[in-house]
Amino acid sequence: MRLRLPVFLLLPPAYAAVTVTVHTTIHTTLGAAATPTPPSTEYTSPRAFQRAILETHNFYRKEHNASALAWNRTSAAYAADWAEACEFEHSHGPTGENLAAGYPNATSSIDAWGTERTSYDFKKSEFSHETGHFTQVVWKDTTTVGCGRRECDGKGGSPGWYVVCEYYPPGNVIGTFRENVQEQVEGVENGNSEGVVSGGRGRVGWDWWEGVVVGVVGWVLL
C-alpha cells in the first residue's frame, strides 16, 4: 500500500509546502479456514453402517470358528436409543453389550474389540478385563447383533462417534469360555488391518455375564 503524505519543511525566509511520497508495506497473512474431515459413510449411511458391523464381526468370528452373526433389528433399535444420550456407560439391558467411541469409522470400532485377541489366554479360557470385548465378538453361542451410533463429540464423555452393539444370546458367561471362544483358525488370511486403531484415541467398554447380568466392571482407554 502506498500513502502520499504532505510534509512541511521550514525554509528561510518563508514556508514552502513540499509533498513527499512515503512507501509503506503492509504484510497480511490470510489463513485458509480449516476444512473439517467429513464423517465416514459407515456412520452416516445406515446401510454402510450395518454392512461394516456385520462384515467386521464375521471376519473375526470366521477366524475363531464361530458362525456368522445376523442383524437383529430389535437389538439395533435398543442400541440406537441408548446411544442417543451420548452417555458412555452400559445400559444393563437383557443382552450382551460392547461400547466404543472416538474411532474414525464403524470398522475400526469393531477392530478395537477384535484385536484384543492378542491378549487373550486361550489356555486358561476364562474371563479377562482386557479381552471382554473380543470374547463377546467371537462368542459361539451368540447368533445376532444389532448396533446403533451417534455423533457425540465429547457430550456425555463420548468423543467423536459413539457405537453401541447388543448381542443375543449374550456372551461372556462364566464357566463356558472354553467351548465358546476358540483359537484362531490356521490358514485364514487376516484381511483387516489390525493397525488401524493402534494409534486411535478411542474408548471402549463392555458388559459381562455370570448367568445373569452382573454389570459393568470397567472401561478401557485405548
Sequence and secondary structure as in RCSB ss.txt:
>XXXX:A:sequence
MRLRLPVFLLLPPAYAAVTVTVHTTIHTTLGAAATPTPPSTEYTSPRAFQRAILETHNFYRKEHNASALAWNRTS
AAYAADWAEACEFEHSHGPTGENLAAGYPNATSSIDAWGTERTSYDFKKSEFSHETGHFTQVVWKDTTTVGCGRR
ECDGKGGSPGWYVVCEYYPPGNVIGTFRENVQEQVEGVENGNSEGVVSGGRGRVGWDWWEGVVVGVVGWVLL
>XXXX:A:secstr
 EEEEEEEEEETTEEEEEEEEEE                 HHHH HHHHHHHHHHHHHHHHHHTT    EE HHH
HHHHHHHHTT   S    SSEEEEEES SSHHHHHHHHHGGGGG  TTT    TTTHHHHHHT TT  EEEEEEE
E TTGGG  SEEEEEEEES   BTT HHHHS    TT    S GGGGTT   EEEEEEESSSEEEEEEEEE 
